[in-house]
């Protein structure tokens, strides 16, 4: 009979299976692996328009840095959830903290003084005007 159980794992104790599922709660909450910055960049009318998905991040926890043609977006996320049973007894408490960063280069330098950043409904929108290019100056060799 022991060999039958070894070769046929479907014939396990249903009570044991139910107990394991009850003790190990389902993971439907967001994890740090879910936080990723997805970016769309469009070149339009002398500027770059960037849309970055940052769901669940607070506006205060987003940093955007521009250095020439390099754009870097940093975000931090933190959350706490507490699940209480009857009578206010804490059954489970979960916390997560993390940060994510994304950087990319553009074909042309950005005019930082005219750049605009907006954050609404989990989407960061950047309007990054191109910096006026200076033409190369030819030097006379003496």
Protein Blocks (a to p, Z undefined) as FASTA:
>chain_A
ZZmmmmmmmlccfklmmmmmmmmccdfbccfklpccddddddeehiacdddddehiafkl
pccddehjaccdddddddddddddehhiafbdcddddddddddddfbdcdfklgccddee
hiacddddddddddddddddZZ
